[in-house]
């Protein structure tokens, strides 16, 4: 048989209301199965407390044992509430709705044995009924109360003595449910409050750490606990934050943003260690805290005839090792900047996005567009050349004096341009250039003409070959 306790908070002993978190903290002290009916009322399932607050006896003394256990539970709740400076009413019953009404209407400690619900609640006025417990809206409950008042029904006992058939004829199923409520025969499950889960692990160290190996042991322990908490909630982490309190009372904080949600503790440990090695703390470590930003794990459906791709976790570890060697600003995928400066880009962190397959409504136009693609092979760095011009137009590319590796030289057959661009005049690396597309009868190549892009750097008045078109 389930045993339910209800705690109704009147006020704190200092006279100021403290309804809310303190009441929940009190209830969670005695049971993980909690329902918060209102801001000042909580119901908890206290079944199975015999080992803590009583002893199991024979069947003949089972009822006595349950009452004794209930008394001990109520006494423990009152002592704990006194320490928290809460003034409460407590009721124990086999029916949660009975416990709620008893705790709200009866002062102090109330224990209602099974079968005595109607006798215990019979003197309560109908104004104390919580109609929402049986699915009746507040406005409809007021109408029913006015109807009962016109009949001369004032208490639970008056209403319970009425015939169920007569009530059903006049009030319908709502009246039948109300009749079951006053007799303590309603049946329902508690609407449980989910226990808040914290995705954070911390550890205070007795001795400060100065080496990476003992720190790796601590991090492995905390990450195992953190990933276990994530797995229990069917979640993963897309960001991990590491806070280390140092011996000089400062904090060393590191944050790892992951391209996909991960909950593999070994992978997270490698990433954290590589990050710490690249930017180690400047003082011994006295405390470690690891927290995770939860996210839904990545779901991947592989095709039967599609080869498996490398695991993203292994790719992330490889990128972390490269970042340690060459710097994080030099690892990633290039992203063009919103500027006209030539070859301006930055390295963007890799991210995995769902592939989108483009669908063309006209296959002929798709074939035409693929045939019209022109490739451009850029020289890095641009090739410095000497240019012969007539009226500012290039007419011949000549090898630079002392250079033997100029890839293109010869007479300019066709020319298009110039296109002038400049910008960032306020910076030290100001840029200004004239660009041309030219066709050259290249003496270094067996082909007739070579189509290339050249430009004149106006800041230093020099000519360069930027690349060739394929």
N, C-alpha and C positions, 0 to 999 in steps of 0.2 A: 504494500500500500504506500502510495506517495504521501509525503508530509510536506506541506507548504507553510512557510512563514511569511508574514507581511510586516513590514516596518513602515510606520507612518511618522514622519518628522514634524514635530510641532514647531520647534525653534531651537536655537543654540542656547546654552545656559546664560550667555551674556545678554540675551534679549534680542539679538539681531538675527534675522533669518539667514540660513546658510543652505538652502535647498539646492540640490544638484549633485556635484561631484563628491562631496563628503558623504552623502547618503549612499551613493554607489560604492565608494571605497569601503564603507562599513559592510554592505551586503556581500561584496566580493571577498571579504575576509572569511566568510562562512560557507560560501557556495559559488561555483562558477556558473550556475544556471540561474540567471537573473532576468526578471521582466520589470521594466519601469513603467508602471501604469500612468503615473503623472509625475510632476516635478517633486512632489513630497511623499510619494508612495512607491515602494518597490516590493516585489514578491520574489522569494527565493525558495528553491527546492532543497530542503534540508534532509532528504532521505539518505540513509546510510551513515549517519553520524554516531551510531552506537559505539563504535570503537573509541571515539573521542569523548563522548558525553554520556555513555551508558554501557550496559553489558547485556548481551543476548541471553535470555533465560528460556525456560520451557514454554511450550505452546499455551499452557494454562496461565502463565504469567506474562504472556506477550503484550497484552493491553497495558498492564502495569508498567512494563519495561518501556513501552513507547511514550507513555505519559511522563515517566521519570526522565527519559532522554529529552523530551520536549522541554521540560522544566529546566534542565541543565543548559540546553541550547539557548533558551530565552534569557537565562541569567547571564550567560557569556556575552550575548548581544548587548544586554543592558550595561554590563561592565565596560565593554569596548566603546559603546556610545558615550558613556560618562567620560572616558579618557579623551574622546574627540569633541567633548563639550556639546553634545547633541541631546535634545530632549525628545524622546520618541515614545510611541506606543507600539507594542509588539503583540501579534496574534499568531497562533499555531492552529492549523486545521488540515484535514484531509482534502479540502476543497479550496482552491485559490481564491475564488470569489467570496467565499465565506470569510476567509482570513482578511481580505481587503476591507470588507464592511466592518468587521469586528475591530480591526486596528484603527480605522478612522473614527468609530463611534465610541469605543470603550477605552477608558483610560488605563495606562499601565500595562500589565502583562495579562494576556488572555490565552487560555488553552481550551480548545473545543474538541472533546473526544468524538470519534465517529458515531453518528446516529443522534447527536445532541445539537445539531446545527440549528434546527428550527426553534428549539427551546431557548437556545442562547441568544438568537437574533430576534426573537418574537417581540421584544419590547422596543425595538428600534423604530423610529418614525420612517415613513416612506420617503421623506425628503432626503434621506441619506443614501438612497439607491443610486448606483452608478449605472445608468441605462446603457452606456456605451459598451459595458462588459458583455452584454448579450446582443449586441448589434443593433440597438435602437438609437436613432439620432436624437440629438438634444431637443429639437422642437417637438418631435413626436413623443418623447418622454414627458415633456411638459403637458401635452394634451392628455396623455394617459393619467398623469397625476391629477389633473383637474377633474377628469372623469371619476377616478376613485374617490376624490374628496367629495364629489357630489353624492356618491353612494354612502358616505359616512365611513369609508375605510381610511384609517389613520396610521396603522402600524403594520409591521411584517406579519404579526399574528392574525390581525383582522383579514388581511389579504390571503394568507395561507389557508384559512378556514373555508374560503369560498370554493365552490365546485369548479373543477377543471373544465367540465363540459360547458357550464354557464359562462365561464371566462372566455373560452374559445369562441362561443357564439357571439359575444359582444366585443371582444378585443382582438380576436384572431390569434395567429401563431405568436404574435408579440406578447400577448397576455399569457399564453402557455409558457413561453420562455421566462417571463417574469415570475410566474408561479413556481417554476423549477428553481429559480434563483433564491427566492425567500425560503424555500425548503432545503437549500444547500445541496441540490442534486444536479447542478449544471456540470457538464463535462467539456473540458477544453484543454489544450496544451498551452504552456507558457510561450509568449512571444519573446524569445530570448534575445538579450543584448549580446552582440559579438564582442568578445574580449579584445581590446585594442592590441594589435601586434606591432611591436617596435623593431624595425630593422636596423638596430644599432647594437654593437657589442663594444664593451670597454673593459680595460684591465689596468689596475693600479699595480705598479711594479715595486717590489721591496728594494731592489737594487737597480740603479740606473744602468742602461745598456749603452755600450760604446761600440759594439761590433755588429755586423750584419747577420751573422749566423744565429745568434740567440734571438735577434729581432725576427728573423724568418720563422723561427719556431713559435713565437708568440702570435705572429700574423696568421700562421697556418691554423692555429687553434681558434682564433676569433673568426676567420673566414669560414671554417667548417660549421661553426654555430650559426653564422649569418646565412650561409647558403641553405642550411637545414630549415631555418625559419622561412626563407623564401620558397623552398620546395613544399613546405607544409601548406602554403597559401597558393600554390600553383603559379608562382611569380618568378621573375628573374630581375637582374639589376642592369640598368643601362647607364648608371653612374655610381662610382664608388668614391667615398671621401675618407681620407685618412688624416686624423689629427693626432699629433704627438706632442705631449707636454714635455718640455725640456727642463733640465736641471736649473737653468737660469730663469725659470718661471715664464719663459716665452713659449709660443706655440709654433710648430712647423706643420703646415697643412698642405696636403697634396690631393688633387682631384683627378680622377681618371674617367673620361667620357668614352663610353664603348659604342662602337658602330651598331651592334646588335645586343639585345638583352642576353646576359650570360649569368649562369649560376654554378659554374664549375670552379670550385675553390682552388684547384691547382693552377688553372689559367689566371685567375685573379691574383694569386700569390706571385706568379712570375711577373705580371704586369706591375704590381706594386714594388717588387724588389728592383726591377729595372728602372723604375721612376725614381726610387730612393737613391740608387747608385748614381744616377745622372745629377740629382740635386740633393745631396745628403744634408741632414741637419747639422748645425754648427755647435751643438752641445749634447751631452748625454741625455737619453730618453728616460723619463720617469713614469709616463702613463701613455697608453695607446687607446684610441677610439676609432672604430671603423663603422661607418654607416653607409647604407645603400639606398638609392632611389628606385623603388619597385616599378616594374613594368611587365606587361604580358610577354611571355616567352615567344620566340619566333617559331612559327609553324611553317614547315617546308614539306611540300609533296613532290617527290622525285618521279620522273617519268621512267617507264620501263626501258626505253631505248635511248635515254639521255645519260651520258657518262657523268659520274659523280664529280662534283667540284671540290676543291680543297675546303676544309673546315674553316669558317671565319675566325674561330678562336686561335687556330695556328697562325693565320695571317696577321692577326692583331699582335701576337707575341713577336713575330718576325719584324713587324713595323716598329714595335717598341725597342727591339734591339738595334735596328737601323737608326732610330731617333737618338739612342744613346751614343752611337758612333759619330753621326754627322750633324746632329742637332734636329730638334723637332720642326724647326722652320724649313728644313730642307727635305722633308718626307711628306708625301701625300700626292694628290692629283692636281695638276696645274689648272688654275682658274683665271680667265681673263679679267682684267680690271676695267672698270667703267671709265676709260680714258682713251684719248687718241695717241698717247705716247706709244711708239713702236715697241712691240714685244714686251708689253707690260703685263705681268701676271703675278700670281702668288700661289703658294702651295696650300691646298685645302685638304683637310683631314678626310681620309677615305670614309665613305658611307655606302652601305648596301641598300639599293633601291630596287623595287620590283621592275622588271624589264617590261617595257610596253612595246607591243608589236604593232607597227604602223600598217594600216590597211589602205591600199590605194584602190579607188573605184575604177581607174582606167589603167590597165596593165601596160598599154602602149606608152602612156605618158611616163610611167615608172621606168620603163626601159630606156626611154629617151633621156630622162634626167640622169640615169646612171651612166650613160655614154657621154654625157656632157661634163662630167666631173674632171677638173684639172687639178693635178697635184702640184705642190710647191715644196721644193727642197731648200730649206733655209741653211745658210752657212753660219756656223757658230764657232768663232766670232765672224762677223762680216769680213770679206776679203778686201784689203786695201789695194786700190789700183790707181794708175794714172790715166786720165781721160783727156782726149783732145776734143775741143769744142769749136763750133763755128756759130757766132751770134748767140752764144749761150746754150746751143743744142749739141749733145754728144754725137761725134761722128766716128770716133775710133777709140777702142780700149787698148791701152798699151800696158805691158808688164811693168810693174814697179821696179825702179832701179834697185838692183841687188837681190831681187826676188826671182826664184826659179820655179815656184809652185803656183803661179797664178793660173786658175783653172780655165779662164776665158780670156781670149785676146783676139782682136781682129777689127774689121770695119763694120760699123753699125749700118744695117740694111734698112731697118724700119724703127721708128721711134714714136712713142706715145707719152705725152706729158708736157710739162712737169705738173706734179701735184704737191703744193707747198703745205706744210703743217708745222705748227710750233706750239709751245705751251710751257707752263710752269716757269714763267720768267722770274718768279720770286724765289726760286730755289737755286742752289748751287749747281745742280745737274740740269740746267735749262736745256731744252732741245728745240732745234729748228732744222728742217731738212726739205729738200726738193727731191721728188721721186720720179723715175721714168721706168716704163716697160719698153725694152728694146729687143730687137732681133739682130744677132751678131753672126757674121760669117766667121765662125771660130776656127782659128788655125790649129788649135790644140785638139780638135775633135774631127772625126771622119764624117759626121753629119753636115748637111749644108748650113743650116742656121740653128742657133741656140737662142731660145726665148728666156730672158732673165729680167730681174728687177735690180736696178741700180739706184743709188741716191747720193746726193751731195750734202754733206754735213756743213750747214752754214755757220756753225759756231767755230769751226776750225778750218773751213774751206778745204775739205778733203773729200775724195770720191771712194765709194765702196760698192761692192757687189753683195747684195743681200741674199740672193738665192736664184735658183733656176726653176722654170716650170717644166713639169714632166708631161 
